[in-house]
Each structure stands twice: as C-alpha cells, then as structure tokens.
Amino acid sequence: MAEYNYYERFKESLEQAIAYNNGDKSKARVSVRSITLPEYDAANIVRLRSSLSLTQHGFAYALGVSPRTVEAWEAGRNTPCGSAQHLLYLFDKDNSLIEQFVE
C-alpha cells in the first residue's frame, strides 16, 4: 500500500487555492448548503423594511419586485416566495447588503 503524502496533498491544495484566487476556477469544488428560510409574514416585512429605512418603493426596487407587491405583502394579501424570500433573508441577516441594491 502506498504511503499517503500529506505534504504533497497540502501543497497541491494550496496551489489550487492560489489559482482560484487568481481567477482559475477549473479545479474548484463548491459546496452549497441548504437552509430553511424563515416565513416572512406582513409584520416581519414591515419590520425589515423599517429597519433598513426604506420606503415601499425603495424596498421593492432592491428586491426586484413592484411596489404593489410590497404593499400586498405588508397588507397580508400575499407572501413572498422564491428569490424574493432569499433576498429578504439575506437583507435580514446582514443589513449592509442593501447598499448593493439601492442608490
């Protein structure tokens, strides 16, 4: 049985990391973890929008939805799904992310 060479494996991993950092993504392995998103009801959406100091229009712009959609969410007539729910979660976890979406 061949001996496992930790030094060579570590060196190879480090070289791959450097290549990745320099733009070579060919040998990269990406792991995606699945999380359970919280339910965003009307009260949570109002809370989040207020904590971000945004109007309904600004919030809608950042989420890529219409202002009427945000209005419907906040009135409890509709609930967010799909990518909007993911963005709500991200904005909730890190308020500074909103700066990437609004001017």
Buried (B, 14 or more C-beta within 10 A) or exposed (E): EEEEEEEEEEEEEEEBEEBBEEEEEEEEEEEEEEEEEEEBBBEBBBEBBEEBEBEBEBBBBBBEBEBEBBBBBBEEEBBBEEEBBEBBBEBBEEEEBBEEBEE
